[in-house]
Amino acid sequence: MKNIKARTVAGLICGAIAVLSSVYGMTDSNKDATVYVVKQGDTLWNIAIRFNASPWLWPKLWEQNKYITNPHLIYPGEQITLLPSSAAPLTGIAAAAPVTTAAQPTEEAAQLPEQEGAPPTTEAEEQPMEQPEEQAPPSIETATPYGMQFVNVAANTYVYPSIGSSGFLATEKLSAAGEIVAAGTSGRTIFGEHDVVFINLGSGSGVKKGDQFSIYETGEKVYDPGSGDFLGYKIRILGVLKVTKVEDSVSTADIVSSYKQIKVHDKLVPYEPGTKNIDLTLASNPIEGYVLCGKTDQKILGEDNIVYIDRGSNNGVQVGNTFVIYRDRKPVEDPATGRTLHLPKEVLGKLLVISVHNNTSTAIITKSVEEIGRGDKILADTASGII
């Protein structure tokens, strides 16, 4: 009996390892490779310098460690599989270049992009070598490769520049503070960034010059994927405006950010800035829930998509919590014994909570290995905190 129990436990452990391997990129081909344990302040850039004498090999280092979803997001204690010694440094990069030099970004490099998606690579100026007939790659001091924009970000921080446009799920229709009533330019009905509009809020409503409001529209109703109960409405954030002139019942405002087209009669609520730098926080309990829907109407969801989940602060969810997204497999019958066998869960990916309300939260899918859809289950990460 003890042997049977031992074999059962071993089987469960092996199954768990196989599932996690599919998410984090562990394979037989790299299990015996030389590895480096990440320390506080490390980046792929300076690890490439230290072990391969060239910062320009960091993309190969990233490619070899497939569990890393963002090159600026590695954690102390993680194991980085190093490139083979045959990965020679590129011509023109000094092998003795100090790691501390690579970790100093230019002032421009420290600026994060405002748009959603991956930050663009900045093209650096070429520096001449001693030999006049050849040109060296950019110097460490002037180059701004992908990932260098984030070298001043803490290792346990996720950067999401488009937090303002992520929207949320409201359990009931919002009570609007006001709305856009007219265009600053006659005849205009659709607006974007830098356009001037009039709003039906003034000094009589307590509005002051410099006040900011989020512009929003109420989207479709959302229902619980299990029970079918009504849960709330999608709230789409269209942009942000700033009051420039105040009268008694009307104010003039500039649209300072625009995420979608903005129209007359779009509603306003006071602006609440979110944080672009999200500190990862482990959940205190293994919170379970569901993916309710995506920010858009697409049926198939994947990496970098915004989703809404059915758990919020009332359930113990905090900004920075990570969740495994999974699906239950159907049980099968053991042909030898006729017993029902419960198969391991199918892991689909991971998500990171970026804003929290009472009963719902907004999250970004940080990793997907299979298609993700409405109704897929989630389980809070209380062990690793790795996304």
N, C-alpha and C positions, 0 to 999 in steps of 0.2 A: 504493500500500500504506500509506504514512504517513497519507494522508487517511482511509483506512478505519479505521486504528487510532485516530486522533484522534476520529472519529465514535463509535467503540465506547466509548472512555473517557468522552466527553461524555454518551453515553446512560446509562452506568452511574452517573455522577454525578447526572444528572437523576432517575434512578430512585430513588437513595438519598435525594435531597432530597424527592421525593414521599412516600416512606415515612415519613421523619422528620416531614414536615409533618402527616401524619395523626395522629401522636402528640402533637406539641407545639403544634398549633393555628395554624400558619402558613397564611395564606390570601391570595389576590389582593386581597381587600378591605382588608387592613391593611398590605400590603407597603410602601406609600408614606406611611404615617402617621408622625407625630412620635413618636420613641422616646426613652426615657431609659435610660442604662446604670446598673444597680444598683451601689451602693457598699456597703462594709462597714457594717453597722448599719442599713441602710435597711429600712423596712417599708412595706407598701401604705398603712398609716395615714398615715405622714409624707409619702409621695410624693403622696397625694391632697391633703394640706394644701398642699404646696409648689407644685403645678401647677394645682390646681383650687380652692384656697382653702377647702376643706372636707374634714375627715377622714371625714365621713359619706358621701362618694362612693367610699370604698374598695371596696364590693361591686361597683359598676359597673366599677371598674378591674380587679378580679379576673375578672369575667365577660368583659371584653374580651380578657384574656390567658389563653386557655383552657389553655395548657400548664401553668399553675400549679395543681397539685393540692391544695395546702394554702396558705392565705393567709399563714401564718407562715413559709413555706419558700421564700424567694427568695434568690438567690445573687449575690455580686459578679461583675460582667461580663455578667449577663443583660440583655437588652433588654426594657424594659417599654413596650408601646404605650400612649401617653397618651390620656386622654379628650379629645374635641373641646372647643374653647373654649366651645361652646354649652351644655356641661354646667355650668350656673351653680351656685354654692354654695347650700346650703340657708339659709333665713332664720334669723338669730340666731347664725350662726357668723362670727366676725370674720376677714376675709381676712388680716389681719396677724398672726394667731396664730403664735407661733414654733414651728418644728419640734421643738425640744428639749423643749418642754412636752408635746407629744403622746407622746413616747417615754418618759415617766415613768409607769409603771402604779401603781395603788394596790396596797397590800400584799395585798388580797384577790385582785386581778386576777392576781397572779403565781402563784397556786396552780393547779396543773393538776388536771383532773378524773381520778378513778381508774377510771371505767368506760370500756369500749371504745366507740369511735366519736367523732364530732365533739363538741368542747366546746360547751356551751349558751351562747347569748348572755345576758349579764347585763343586766337591765333597770335603767337608771340613773334617778335622780331628775330631774324636770324643774326647770329654773331659770327664774324669771320674767324677762321682758325689761323694758325701761324702760316700754313701753306695757302698761298693766295688762290690756288686753283680749286680749293674745296670750301664748302660752307658747313659749319657745325650746326647741330640742333640748338634751339634756344638755351640760354644759360639757366641754371636753377633759379637765379635771383629774379629773372624777368619773365620766366614762363608761367602760364596759368592753365595747366591741364585740367581736364574734368576732375572734380574732387577737391582741387586746391581752394575753391571758394569756401570750403567747409572746415579748413584746418584749425580754425579757432573755435569750432563747435565741440562741446564735450562729447566724449565717446559714447555716452548713454543718452544722446539726444537725437531725435529724428527731426529733420527740417522739412516743413511743408509750406512753401511760399504762398499757395493759393487758398489758405485757410478761410479767407473772407468770402469765397464763392461756394463753400461746401454745402451750405443749406442745412436743414434739419427737419425732423418729423415733429409736428405739433399735435398734441392730443385733441385740441379743439382749434377752431379758427382764431387767428390772432386778432386782438383788438387794435386796429391801426391807430397810430397817433395822428395821422393825416394822410394826404395824398398829393400827387402832382396835379395841378389844375390847368396849367397852360405853359406854352413854350415861350422862352425869351425872345425868339425870332418868330414873327407871324407866319402861320401856315405850316409850321413843323408839328408833326405828331409822333415821330420816333426820334429818340435821342441816344447819344453815346457820351463817351468821356469828353470833358471840357465844354459840353453844351450848358446853356443857362436855362433854368426853368423857374416857374413860380409854384409855391406850395401854399396850402390853405392853413398855415400855422404862422402866428405872429407873436408880438409882445404880449397880447392878451392871453396867449397859451403858455407864456413863460419862455418862449424861444428867444435865444440871444445870438448875436453875430458870432460865427465860429462853430455853432452847434452842428453836429453831423447826424445823419439819418441813413439807415439801410433802406434801400428800395427793394420791395419784394412782391411776389405774386403767390397766391395759394394754388397748389397743384392738385393732383388727383388724391382721392381717398385711398388709404392703405388699410388692409385687413390682416388679421392674424393668420399665418399660413396653416396653423394647426386647427384652431377652433372656428375660424372664419369671422371672429368678432371684429367690429370696427375699432381701429387703433388711432387713427388721426389723419392728418393731411401733410403732404409734402410742402415744405416752404422753400421756394426758390429765391435765392438772393440775386437780384439783378444788377445791383451796383450800390454806390455810396454817394451821397451829396453833402455839400457843406454850405451852410447859410452865410450869405455875404451881405445882405441888407434886410433889415427888419422893419415892418410897419405893424399896425395894430392887429390886422387879421390875415395878412399875407406877407410872405417873405420871398426874397430872391435867393436862388441857390445855384451853385456850380456843381455839376456831376464830376466828382473827382476820380471815381472808378466805375467801370462798366464791364459786366461779365456777360450780359445778354442784352438784346435790344430793350430799351426802356420807353414806356408810352405814357401819355396823359391818363390819369386815374390809377396808375400804379401806386401801391400803398407804401406807407412809411412807418418805421419803428425806430426808436433811438438806437444809434450805432453802438455796438459792443465789440471792440476789437478782440480778435482771438490771438493766440500766440503762434508764431511760425515755428518756434523751437520747442518741440514737445519732449519733455523728459520722460523716459521710459519708467514705468512703475508697475511692479508685480501686483496682481490682485491678491487680497488676503484670503479669499475663498475661491474655490473652483466654480465660478458663476457660469451657468448654462443658459443658452438662449437661441435665437434664430436671426438669420439675415432676413430682414423684411423686404427690402427692395433696394435698388440703386438710385443714385441721384437722378440719372436719366431714365428713359423708358426702356432701355435695352434689356433683353431677357437673359443674355449670357454675360456674366461679370467676370473680371479678371484683374490682374495686377494693375495698380494705380487707380482703379475705379473707386469712387466714393459710394458707400453704402450706409444704410440706416439699420440699426439693430434694436431688438425689443427689450433691452436692459439699460437702466440709467442709474442715477445717483441713489434712487430709492432701493436699488439692488446691490449697492456697493461698488458700482463702476466708477472709475476715475479716468481723467485724461491721462493718456500714456499707457493704459492697460493694453496688453496684447491678447488675442484670442486665436486658438486653432479653429479653422473651419473644417467641418467633417460631415460625412454622410454614413448612416448605418448600412451595413451590408445585410442582405437577407440571409437568415439562418439556413443551413443545409442539414440534410439527414446523413448521419454516418452509416454507410452501407453495411458495415460489419456488425454494428450493434443496434442500429435503428434509433440511436439517440440524436437529439437535436444539437447541432454544433453552431455556436455563435461566433461568427468570423470577426477578425479585427476591423475596426472602423476604417473607412476610406478617408484619408486626410487629403483635403482639397487645397489648403493654403493657410495663410495667416492674415489677420487684420490688426490695425492699430487704432485705438480710440483717439479722436482728435477734438471732440467736444461732447459735452454731456448735458442732458436735461433730466427731468425727474424720472421718467419711465422709458426713455429712448436715448440713444447716443448716435453720433455721426462717426464713421470710421473710414479709413482708407485701407484697401487690400494691398498689403505689402509683398505678398508672395502667393502665387497660384500655380499649382501643378496640374490641375484639372479645371474644367469649366465649373463656375460657381453660379448658383441661381437663387431665386427667392425660396425661402423655406429651408435652406441648408443650415445645419446646426453649428453652434459655436460653443467653445469651452475656454474659459479664461486661463491664461498661462500663469501658473503660480510657481514655476520652477526655474525656467531659463531666462525669460525676458528677451530672447533673441527673436528678431523678426526676419 
